[in-house]
Amino acid sequence: MTRDHVAQLLASGAVDPVMYVLRDEDGVSIAVGSEFRVNDRHVIAHHHEAVDELGSAAEYGEEPSAEDVASYVEFLQGEAERIAEDI
């Protein structure tokens, strides 16, 4: 889980974008896509949750503070690990 994953979620042009855990023959990874194509159990965060967490700056394409992003990435990492164990 990195700052780039959060940036991908915030910039995604997908319909109702989500960040999710993808498990395939190559192992486990983090991906971003439309929530309509992802099992709800695999979702780490929704776009609107990231905007809420990082403040309105993210909604308008401005950069949230490095501290806010680092804190959010840490939270998301925990969620991703929990989901990866369950799927």
C-alpha positions, 0 to 999 in steps of 0.5 A, a space after each residue: 500500500 503506497 501513496 500512489 494507490 491513494 492517488 490512483 483512487 482519487 484520480 480514477 475515472 471509473 464509475 464509483 471507484 474503489 481500491 480493492 485487494 486482488 488475489 490471482 495466480 501472481 499473488 495478492 496486489 492492490 488495484 483500483 476499479 469500478 465497485 460494480 466489478 469488485 466483490 464487496 468483501 475485497 474493497 479496501 476503500 471507496 473514492 468518497 471515503 478517501 475524499 472524506 478522509 483527506 478533506 475537500 482538497 482532494 475533491 478539487 484536485 489539490 494535494 492533501 498534506 503528506 501527514 494526512 496521506 501517510 496516516 491514511 495509507 497506514 490505515 488502509 494497509 491494515 484494512 488490506 492485510 485484514 481483507 487479504 487474510 479473509 479471501 
